[in-house]
């Protein structure tokens, strides 16, 4: 069955459904990645969530499959207003950093800076703090930008967000 979108539908939103099976198929036949990538354009939020999960798994297993799609992640996928897509982008950007050129890194920083400044989802905030803090170690301008945002987030009512912000501030002060 080639229709990944249909196979990613249904069930509880927190379940993986057929995600792992699809990941294995793409890893065996890399040219099928485009079929999975196109599931990001599904009208079904669960399909997009599972697509993100699958793509992250593929990146960990064989990131060379994703390299030709970096610009599409930055331009097309970054426009998707869904928390699971945005937190996955932060993770992918961190994993693909060495494969990205300077312009792509700049675009990724802008996407994540916007998410850190404006998003309210706790996972988006936590994943974005991780990647931007790591990148801030080599980028003084980014370091200056992120500190006030981390300080603001130390007062977040959600313990995971406030704790992560404190931890990231500590990392930047070392």
N, C-alpha and C positions, 0 to 999 in steps of 0.2 A: 504494500500500500504506500503510495507516494505522497498522499495528501497529509502533510504534517499538521496543518491547521485543524483538520477534522480530528486527528488523533490526539491533539493537545486539548481539545474541548472536554467539558463535563467534569463531573465529580466535585469534590470539595476543593475550594480555592487553595487550601494549604497542602493539598496532596500533590505529588509529582506526576500523577497520571502516567502517561507513556513517555515522559521526558527522558529517562535514562535509556530506554530502548532507542529512541530517536537519536540521542547523542552517539550511541554505538554505531548506528547506521551511517551517520555523517562521518564519523571517524574512519569507518571502513571504506566509504565512498565520498571523498571530500567534495566532489562537484555538487553534491546534494545540499551543501551548506546554504546555497542561495534559496532553496526551498524553505529552509528553517528561518533564515534571515527575513524573508518576506512575510513570515508569520507576525512580525512586529506591526504589520499594517492591518492586522485583523481587527474587527470591531469588538472582539471578545477580550475583555480585560484578563481573564484567566489564561487565555492563549498567549497573550503578551507576557504575562508573569512567567509562564513555563518556558517561553522562548528565551527570556532573559536567563533563567536558570540553566537551560540547555547550552546557551552560548557561553556562559561563564565556565561551565564544565568542559566545553570544547577548548576554550582558551587555555585552561589549565593543562589539558592533555596534549594539545597540539596547536599552539597559538599561531603558527604560520598560516593556518586556514583563515584567520581573522584579518591578517595584515592588509590584504587588498580591500578590505571593507572599512578601514579606519576612517576615511573621509565620510563615508556614509553614516557611520556612527556619530560623527561630529556634526554633520549637517542635518540628516534626516531623523535619526533615532533620538537625538537630543531634543527634538521638538515635541516628543511624545510626553504628554502631561500625565504621567503615571509614576507613582513612587518607586515601584519595583524596577522600572526601566531606568530611572535616574540613579538609584543606588547601584544598580548593576554597571552603569556607565562609569561611575567612580572606581569601581573595582576593576573594570576592563582597562581604564586609562592607566591605573597603577601597573597592571600586568603587562600592558603594551608600551609602556613608557620608552623603553630602549628601541622599539621599532618605529616610534613616531618622530617626525621631523620637528624642527623648531616651531613652525607655523601651527602644526597640529597640536603640539604641547600648549601653545598659547590659546588655541581654541578650547582645548580641554579645560584649561585653567579658568577661562571665562564662564564656561558651562557650570563648573563646580562652584566658582565664586558666586554665581547667581543662585545656585541651589542653597549654598550655605547662608546667604543673606536673606533669601526669600522663602525657602521651603520649610514646612513644619513637620514633615514625617520624620520620626525619630531615627529610622534606619538610614534614610537619605542623609540626614545630618551626621550621623556617626560614620558612615562610609566616606562621606565627603571630607569630614575632619581628618580622617586617617590619611587619605591620599594627599590632600593639600598640605597637611603638616609635614609629611614625608618630603614632598616637593619643596617646601619652604626651607628645608635645610640647605638647599643649593641656590635659593632664590631670595635674596634679601628684600626685594620689593614685595614679593608674595608674603614673606614673613611679617613685614610691617602691616600688610593688609589684613592678614588672618588674625593677628593677636586681638584686636578689639572684638572681632566676631567670636573668638573663643572665650574671651572674658564675658561677653554677653551670655553665651550659652552655659557658662558655669552656674548661672542662676536659673537655668531651665528647671521646671517643676518635675521633669522626668529624670529619674536618677541616672539612667544609662547615658543620657545626653550630657547632663552636668558633670558626671564622673569622667566621661570621655574628654570633654572640653578641658577639664583640669589636668588630665593626663597629657593631653596634647600641648598645653601650655608648659608643663614641666619638660617635655621633650624639647621644646623650642628654647628653653632657658639653659639647656646643657651645652 
